[in-house]
Structures are given as C-alpha cells and as structure tokens.
C-alpha cells in the first residue's frame, strides 16, 4: 500500500515513539548480538537453552558452549554502546543466519528490537524480522513470551505501532501478501490494545442499557416455545433472571442456542438480551457473539429486523456501533461487514 504524502509523517511519528519508549535501554547483563552468534553454534534455539525458569529462558553457560565448539571469532564485535548506534551500522544485520533474535534473552531482545524497528521504518528488508514478533520458529513458541517479558507498556505500544505500520506498508489489497505481519499482530500483540478498547465498549454498554428490563416482552424461554410451536424439546431455560446483567455470567443461558433465541424475540426482549450477549461476548474474547442478530439480512433491513430494533435508543445504538467496530478489529476479516453496513451509519 502506498501511504503517499502521509508516509514521511508516519515514519517520523513512529521513529519518535520508538525513541521515547526505549530511551536509556541498555544490554548490560544480557546476551549481546555477538554472544547470540556463539550460542547459535551449539544448535537450534531450544538446544541452546538450558531450560525455562520462573524469570524466563535460561541459556547454557557460554563457557560450556565454548568448550564444545571451540573459541571462534565473533562475526559481530559488539562495539555498540547504545542501540541507536546500530540503526545505521552496516556491520550489523538484524536478520542473520547465525545468532540474532532467536538466541537473545529478555535484556538483549529489549535492546536490539528498537534498533531493528527504527531501521525497518525506512528499509523494511533490513529491519526487524517478523518472526521475532511471532511464535516462529515453532521451537520458540514457549520461549518468545519470556523474551518479550521485559517490555513495558510504552514499549509494547511501540511494537504494535510498528506492526500496524508494516501491515499498511506491505498491503497490496491481497490479505496473504502481508499475512506474516498480520499473523504476528493478531497472534499476540493486538490483545492488549483491544483489552483497553474492550473495557471502554463494556462501560458504554452498561451505561446505555442501564435499567433496561424485559417487562411485557418475549422472554428467552418463550422464544423457545414460539420456535417449537408451543412444544418444548429437552431442557428449557427457566427465565429466572431479574436483570440482563445476571445473564452475563449465567452458565445456563446460551445466547447461541439452536432453538428459539434472538430470531423469536420482540423489540422489548431483543434489547434486553442483546445487552447481555454483547457483554458476554466481550468477556469471552469474541466467543458466542450476537453477530447474526445484528445483521440486517439485506438492504434495506427486513421489516421484522427493524421491528426487533425499534426499541433501541440513540445511546444504545452508539454502544452497539462501538461493539460491532470492536468485533471487526478482533476478527480481522469481513464477517462483521454486514452488521456494520447498518450499525456503522451515523444517524441523528
């Protein structure tokens, strides 16, 4: 994707964010780049580790490795004193066959990652390898979180910003063209960012639907009976709830039930149960979403859908819009596009 006139501004902003987040970070006490190359000579990344202790991955002592393979000259001499020295250092390769990010401990990782990201802003092919931010190679799946463990919140935010930038920079309109960067973002880094958004959406739903009840409307148990023409099948839901907030954590309530459910609710019941289903979905990270219930079923929406949505106020509509927007970010596909085609519209 060509970022056009915005590219220079985006690059400058990202460089500043990385510089501020990693200001003063050093590699004292950690594995250096040259040491990582020595460690790598002992075998695969998981062979080089002595094991995983409570504080993270623990390398086999360098002395032991030296005894096994003999002392060899380092390909990189570790002459840097700050990570900024590495950004334009032609002798330093962020992606190398020997050593590198796969063989760093948490201290070393925190030190070298801002240098690689800063370099990658202008020269992506020379910057941070995407595998350093993903659970690849497979043998590092358990060790990656320990390598990332010393990154504080501003530093993790900077990493996310870098991933977003790389996704935009490499996007050609084909999902698979930048799949590795998206996989890294949505495989781990996006969830903390979404966690903050989730709490805001959750609060918005509680505020907008506060005091909503189902008095005079179709209940969940009644919806089941309507679907089955008055003949219950199996164990029914017993409508013991007095507030929709009780349903959020009620293990006996299934918002994805195969019989009854949202399709058989009237406007009063729909508004009541939708609030519970949205919050429950947020708490379960996108599981059991009311996606179908929020889909218009065509354009314009069917009269039946509009009748079900007729009790929803402007504040509640805004909360639903925030919920759908969040689900679109969480799923990173087009599954919520139909719902957004209706709820994404801003109405007076």
C-alpha positions as CSV (number, residue, x, y, z in Angstrom):
1,X,0.0,0.0,0.0
2,X,1.3,3.5,-0.9
3,X,0.9,5.7,2.1
4,X,1.6,8.7,-0.2
5,X,2.0,12.1,1.4
6,X,1.4,10.6,4.8
7,X,4.4,8.3,4.6
8,X,7.0,10.7,5.8
9,X,4.9,11.9,8.7
10,X,4.0,8.4,9.7
11,X,7.7,7.4,9.6
12,X,8.7,10.4,11.7
13,X,6.0,9.8,14.3
14,X,6.9,6.1,14.6
15,X,10.6,6.9,15.0
16,X,9.8,9.3,17.8
17,X,7.5,6.8,19.5
18,X,10.2,4.1,19.5
19,X,12.9,6.5,20.6
20,X,10.9,7.7,23.6
21,X,9.7,4.3,24.6
22,X,13.2,2.7,24.5
23,X,15.2,5.7,25.8
24,X,18.1,4.6,28.0
25,X,17.6,0.9,27.4
26,X,20.9,-1.0,27.6
27,X,22.1,-4.6,27.1
28,X,24.1,-4.7,30.4
29,X,23.7,-8.1,31.9
30,X,22.0,-9.6,28.8
31,X,23.1,-11.6,25.8
32,X,24.8,-9.4,23.2
33,X,24.5,-9.9,19.4
34,X,28.0,-11.4,19.2
35,X,27.2,-13.7,22.1
36,X,24.0,-14.8,20.4
37,X,26.1,-15.9,17.4
38,X,28.3,-18.0,19.7
39,X,25.2,-19.5,21.3
40,X,23.7,-20.4,18.0
41,X,26.7,-22.5,17.1
42,X,25.6,-25.0,19.7
43,X,22.4,-25.9,17.7
44,X,18.8,-24.9,17.4
45,X,17.4,-22.2,19.7
46,X,15.9,-24.8,22.0
47,X,19.2,-26.7,22.2
48,X,21.0,-23.6,23.3
49,X,18.6,-23.0,26.2
50,X,19.3,-24.8,29.5
51,X,15.6,-24.6,30.2
52,X,12.9,-22.2,31.3
53,X,12.9,-20.9,34.9
54,X,10.4,-18.5,36.5
55,X,12.2,-15.5,35.2
56,X,12.4,-16.7,31.6
57,X,14.6,-18.6,29.2
58,X,18.0,-19.6,30.6
59,X,20.9,-20.1,28.3
60,X,23.5,-22.7,28.8
61,X,26.7,-21.0,30.1
62,X,28.8,-19.5,27.3
63,X,31.8,-21.2,28.8
64,X,30.2,-24.6,28.3
65,X,29.4,-23.8,24.7
66,X,33.0,-22.5,24.1
67,X,34.3,-25.8,25.4
68,X,32.1,-27.8,23.0
69,X,32.7,-25.8,19.8
70,X,36.0,-24.1,20.5
71,X,36.6,-20.4,20.6
72,X,35.7,-18.8,17.3
73,X,35.9,-15.2,16.2
74,X,32.7,-13.3,16.6
75,X,31.0,-12.2,13.3
76,X,29.9,-9.1,15.1
77,X,32.2,-7.4,17.5
78,X,29.7,-5.8,19.9
79,X,31.3,-2.3,19.6
80,X,28.0,-0.5,20.1
81,X,27.3,1.4,23.3
82,X,23.7,2.3,22.6
83,X,21.0,0.7,20.4
84,X,20.9,3.9,18.4
85,X,24.5,3.1,17.2
86,X,23.2,0.1,15.4
87,X,20.5,1.8,13.3
88,X,22.9,2.9,10.6
89,X,25.7,0.4,11.3
90,X,26.5,-1.5,8.1
91,X,28.2,-4.2,10.1
92,X,25.0,-5.1,12.0
93,X,22.4,-7.3,10.3
94,X,19.1,-7.6,12.0
95,X,18.4,-10.8,10.2
96,X,21.3,-13.2,10.2
97,X,21.9,-16.9,9.8
98,X,23.9,-17.2,13.0
99,X,22.6,-15.9,16.2
100,X,20.2,-13.0,16.2
101,X,16.8,-12.6,17.9
102,X,16.1,-16.3,18.3
103,X,19.1,-16.5,20.7
104,X,18.7,-13.4,22.8
105,X,17.5,-13.3,26.3
106,X,14.9,-10.7,27.5
107,X,17.5,-8.0,28.2
108,X,19.1,-8.4,24.8
109,X,15.8,-8.6,23.0
110,X,14.6,-5.3,24.6
111,X,17.9,-3.6,23.5
112,X,18.1,-4.8,19.9
113,X,14.4,-4.6,18.9
114,X,14.2,-0.8,18.8
115,X,17.3,-0.6,16.6
116,X,15.8,-3.1,14.2
117,X,12.4,-1.4,14.1
118,X,13.9,2.0,13.5
119,X,15.9,0.7,10.7
120,X,12.9,-1.1,9.2
121,X,10.8,2.1,9.1
122,X,12.9,3.2,6.0
123,X,14.3,-0.1,4.9
124,X,11.8,-2.9,5.8
125,X,14.0,-5.6,4.2
126,X,16.9,-4.6,6.6
127,X,14.7,-4.2,9.6
128,X,13.2,-6.4,12.3
129,X,12.3,-9.9,11.0
130,X,8.7,-10.6,11.5
131,X,9.5,-13.9,13.2
132,X,11.0,-12.0,16.2
133,X,7.4,-10.8,17.0
134,X,5.6,-14.0,16.3
135,X,5.6,-17.6,17.7
136,X,8.0,-18.7,15.0
137,X,10.0,-20.9,14.7
138,X,7.9,-23.5,16.4
139,X,10.5,-24.5,18.9
140,X,10.4,-20.9,20.4
141,X,6.7,-20.9,21.0
142,X,7.2,-21.3,24.7
143,X,10.2,-19.0,24.9
144,X,9.0,-16.0,22.9
145,X,6.9,-14.6,25.8
146,X,9.9,-14.7,28.1
147,X,12.0,-12.8,25.5
148,X,9.2,-10.2,25.4
149,X,8.7,-10.1,29.2
150,X,10.8,-7.0,30.0
151,X,9.0,-4.8,27.5
152,X,6.9,-2.2,29.4
153,X,3.6,-0.8,28.2
154,X,5.0,2.1,26.1
155,X,7.5,-0.3,24.5
156,X,4.8,-2.8,23.7
157,X,2.7,0.0,22.3
158,X,5.6,1.0,20.0
159,X,5.9,-2.6,18.8
160,X,2.2,-2.6,18.0
161,X,2.6,0.7,16.1
162,X,5.4,-0.8,14.1
163,X,3.3,-3.9,13.2
164,X,0.4,-1.7,12.1
165,X,2.8,0.4,10.0
166,X,4.3,-2.7,8.4
167,X,0.9,-4.1,7.6
168,X,-0.1,-0.8,5.9
169,X,3.2,-0.5,4.1
170,X,3.1,-4.0,2.6
171,X,-0.6,-4.2,1.9
172,X,-1.3,-4.8,-1.7
173,X,-5.0,-5.5,-1.2
174,X,-4.4,-9.2,-1.0
175,X,-4.7,-10.5,2.5
176,X,-2.0,-13.1,2.0
177,X,0.6,-10.6,0.8
178,X,1.2,-9.3,4.3
179,X,-0.1,-12.4,6.2
180,X,3.1,-12.7,8.3
181,X,2.7,-9.2,9.8
182,X,-1.0,-9.7,10.4
183,X,-0.3,-13.1,12.0
184,X,2.2,-11.5,14.4
185,X,-0.2,-8.7,15.3
186,X,-3.3,-10.8,15.8
187,X,-1.4,-13.8,17.2
188,X,-0.3,-11.9,20.3
189,X,0.3,-8.1,20.2
190,X,-3.2,-6.9,19.4
191,X,-4.9,-8.3,22.5
192,X,-3.5,-5.8,25.0
193,X,-4.6,-2.9,22.7
194,X,-8.0,-4.5,22.3
195,X,-8.2,-5.0,26.0
196,X,-8.3,-1.3,26.6
197,X,-10.9,-0.8,23.9
198,X,-12.9,-3.7,25.3
199,X,-13.3,-2.0,28.7
200,X,-14.4,1.2,27.1
201,X,-17.1,-0.6,25.0
202,X,-18.1,-2.6,28.1
203,X,-18.7,0.6,30.1
204,X,-20.6,2.1,27.2
205,X,-22.9,-0.8,27.0
206,X,-23.6,-0.8,30.8
207,X,-24.3,2.9,30.7
208,X,-26.6,2.8,27.7
209,X,-28.6,-0.3,28.7
210,X,-28.8,0.6,32.5
211,X,-32.2,-0.2,33.8
212,X,-33.4,-2.0,30.7
213,X,-35.9,-4.8,31.5
214,X,-38.0,-7.3,29.6
215,X,-41.4,-6.4,31.2
216,X,-44.1,-7.1,28.7
217,X,-41.7,-8.6,26.2
218,X,-40.9,-12.0,24.9
219,X,-38.6,-13.9,27.3
220,X,-35.9,-16.4,26.4
221,X,-38.0,-19.4,27.4
222,X,-41.0,-18.0,25.5
223,X,-38.8,-17.6,22.4
224,X,-38.0,-21.3,22.6
225,X,-41.7,-22.2,22.8
226,X,-42.6,-19.9,19.9
227,X,-39.9,-21.6,17.7
228,X,-41.3,-25.1,18.6
229,X,-45.0,-24.1,18.2
230,X,-45.6,-24.5,22.0
231,X,-43.9,-27.9,22.3
232,X,-40.7,-27.7,24.3
233,X,-37.9,-30.0,23.4
234,X,-35.3,-31.0,26.0
235,X,-34.3,-28.8,29.0
236,X,-35.7,-25.3,28.8
237,X,-34.3,-22.1,30.1
238,X,-36.4,-21.1,33.1
239,X,-36.3,-17.2,32.9
240,X,-35.0,-16.8,36.5
241,X,-33.2,-13.6,35.6
242,X,-34.4,-10.3,37.0
243,X,-31.8,-8.2,35.2
244,X,-29.9,-8.7,32.0
245,X,-26.6,-8.2,33.9
246,X,-27.3,-11.6,35.6
247,X,-27.1,-13.4,32.3
248,X,-23.6,-12.2,31.5
249,X,-22.2,-14.9,33.8
250,X,-25.1,-17.3,33.9
251,X,-23.9,-20.7,32.7
252,X,-27.4,-21.9,32.0
253,X,-28.0,-19.2,29.4
254,X,-26.8,-19.9,25.9
255,X,-27.0,-16.9,23.5
256,X,-26.2,-19.2,20.6
257,X,-29.0,-21.6,21.4
258,X,-30.2,-23.6,18.4
259,X,-33.9,-23.4,19.3
260,X,-35.5,-20.0,19.9
261,X,-33.1,-17.2,20.6
262,X,-32.9,-13.8,19.1
263,X,-34.9,-14.6,15.9
264,X,-38.0,-15.1,18.0
265,X,-37.8,-12.1,20.3
266,X,-39.8,-8.9,20.1
267,X,-38.3,-5.4,20.4
268,X,-38.5,-5.5,24.2
269,X,-36.9,-8.9,24.6
270,X,-34.3,-8.2,21.9
271,X,-33.0,-5.1,23.5
272,X,-32.8,-6.8,26.9
273,X,-31.0,-9.9,25.8
274,X,-28.7,-8.1,23.3
275,X,-27.1,-6.2,26.1
276,X,-26.2,-9.4,28.0
277,X,-25.0,-11.1,24.8
278,X,-22.7,-8.2,23.9
279,X,-21.0,-8.0,27.3
280,X,-20.7,-11.8,27.5
281,X,-19.0,-11.8,24.1
282,X,-16.6,-9.1,25.2
283,X,-15.7,-11.1,28.3
284,X,-15.2,-14.3,26.3
285,X,-13.0,-12.6,23.6
286,X,-15.4,-12.8,20.8
287,X,-17.0,-16.2,21.5
288,X,-20.8,-16.5,21.2
289,X,-21.3,-13.2,19.5
290,X,-24.7,-11.9,18.5
291,X,-23.5,-11.4,15.0
292,X,-26.5,-12.8,13.2
293,X,-28.9,-10.9,15.5
294,X,-27.2,-7.6,14.5
295,X,-27.1,-8.4,10.7
296,X,-29.8,-6.6,8.7
297,X,-30.4,-9.6,6.4
298,X,-30.3,-7.5,3.3
299,X,-30.5,-3.9,2.2
300,X,-32.8,-2.4,3.3
301,X,-33.2,-4.4,6.5
302,X,-36.2,-6.6,6.7
303,X,-39.3,-5.2,8.4
304,X,-39.0,-7.9,11.1
305,X,-35.4,-6.9,11.9
306,X,-36.4,-3.2,12.1
307,X,-39.3,-4.1,14.4
308,X,-36.9,-6.0,16.7
309,X,-34.5,-3.0,16.8
310,X,-37.3,-0.4,17.2
311,X,-36.8,-0.1,21.0
312,X,-33.1,0.8,20.8
313,X,-32.3,4.3,21.8
314,X,-29.7,6.6,20.3
315,X,-27.3,5.9,23.1
316,X,-27.8,2.2,22.8
317,X,-27.3,2.4,19.0
318,X,-24.0,4.1,19.7
319,X,-23.0,1.4,22.1
320,X,-23.9,-1.3,19.5
321,X,-21.9,0.6,16.9
322,X,-18.8,0.6,19.2
323,X,-19.4,-3.2,19.9
324,X,-19.5,-4.0,16.2
325,X,-16.4,-1.9,15.5
326,X,-14.6,-3.8,18.2
327,X,-15.6,-7.1,16.8
328,X,-14.4,-6.1,13.3
329,X,-11.0,-5.4,14.8
330,X,-10.9,-8.6,16.8
331,X,-11.9,-10.8,13.9
332,X,-9.8,-9.1,11.2
333,X,-12.0,-10.4,8.4
334,X,-15.2,-9.4,6.7
335,X,-17.5,-11.5,8.9
336,X,-18.9,-8.4,10.6
337,X,-19.2,-6.3,7.4
338,X,-23.0,-6.9,7.0
339,X,-23.7,-5.8,10.6
340,X,-21.5,-2.7,10.1
341,X,-23.4,-1.8,6.9
342,X,-26.3,-0.9,9.2
343,X,-24.9,-0.1,12.6
344,X,-21.9,1.8,11.2
345,X,-24.1,4.5,9.9
346,X,-24.3,7.7,11.9
347,X,-27.9,8.8,12.5
348,X,-29.2,12.0,14.0
